[in-house]
Amino acid sequence: MLHNNYDDIRPYRDDEVSGVLKSLLKYTAFSKAVEALLNAGQPLSLSELSEITDIFNNVQTVNEFQEKFIIAKLLYPILSKTVTELTADGLENFSPSSACLFISNHRDIIMDPSMMNYHLFKKYGITTEIAFGDNLLINPFISAIIKLNKAFIVKRDLPLAKQLAESTRLSEYIWKTLEMGNSVWIAQREGRAKDGNDITNPAILNMLSLAKRSEKISVSEMCRRIKIIPVSISYEIDPCDSIKALELYKSETESNHKKSKSDDLRSIIKSISANKGRVHCSFSEIIQGEFKNEKQLAETIDHAIQSKYKLWPNNYAAYDILYNTNKYAHLYEEKDKLFILNRFELLKDEVKYYALLNYSNPVKSLENIKSIKS
């Protein structure tokens, strides 16, 4: 069991599950919260609510909660309604007997770790702990569900004087979790890649090294110990593409633009409930090698994620539209081009530019990788 120094950021333990779930049943907006999470805010039948209430009354462990509520009542219905095909490759690169650190691209607040954990649960019957920003603890119900779902909390926007201490504590927590035999997922950057450019922030890797400063281990040694597996998650359709484009546009044109909690909640509901088309997860091999610094390791992670990203016809069509070319016309049909054009036809041209970037940048990333190889 982890030291209580991490009580404010760690997930709930088995001995806490029953009490937390019973307290949620007393939450004044319980039915509305469940409907928002499971049914995009649409009313559930009395029998459906009764079934959820029964689960909350009787579940005793984290794994039981994940299996009976998160997977059975939340994830499976989401996938069946919003994903036309869900595929994966590279799962053999992970051994459930050896904990590792999964680092993935970051396109969706909720669905990125959910997609990855779906494949791990389906093949191995396990799930990972996941990093979750405290800016997404939108209300008591969602906060509790997140921590019941093996999420540990990453504190954002701290005063400069507290940042190093909190980053060190987070680093220690991740290392201790891995040393206890539990795998962990983190995103390659803080915040979603709204422009489709999957780039690892070296600061994430620097944070991971903080727990071992006294040992003065090298970046290469850190990499060997934590066993990094890059994961590339490719959505054929990004449910939040227009929302992201508008956010990018505002961040470029409004100096004081800042998202609210209601903006994050809107994105979460949209990402859960809207069509995603086909989704593919690619698990790379455990990263090995010698690295001079975090930047070089980040570039290696980027190469794995970008080269494994599955490009859909939408990506190629968006590229040709944005750059006014027919370079990739042989890789999509006219209906694919029309889909992109129709999807963003109501956006202002300045906003549409960012929406097209979201789909076309993965094509550019692969082009850059191929040019470096040649």
Secondary structure, DSSP 4 states (H G I P E B T S, - for coil): ---GGGTTTSPPPHHHHHHHHHHHHT-TTHHHHHHHHHHTTPPPPHHHHHHHHHHHHH--SHHHHIIIIIIIIIIHHHHHHHEEEEEEE-GGG--TTS--EEEE----TTHHHHHHHHHHHHHHS---EEEEEGGG--SHHHHHHHHHTTEEEEP-S--HHHHHHHHHHHHHHHHHHHHTT--EEEESSSS--TTS-----HHHHHHHHGGGGGGT--HHHHHHHHTEEEEEEEESS-TTHHHHHHHHHHHHH-TT----HHHHHHHHHHHHHS--EEEEEEEPPPP-S--SSHHHHHHHHHHHHHHH----HHHHHHHHHHTT--TTGGGS-HHHHHHHHHHTTTS-HHHHHHHHHHHHHHHHHHHHHHHHH-
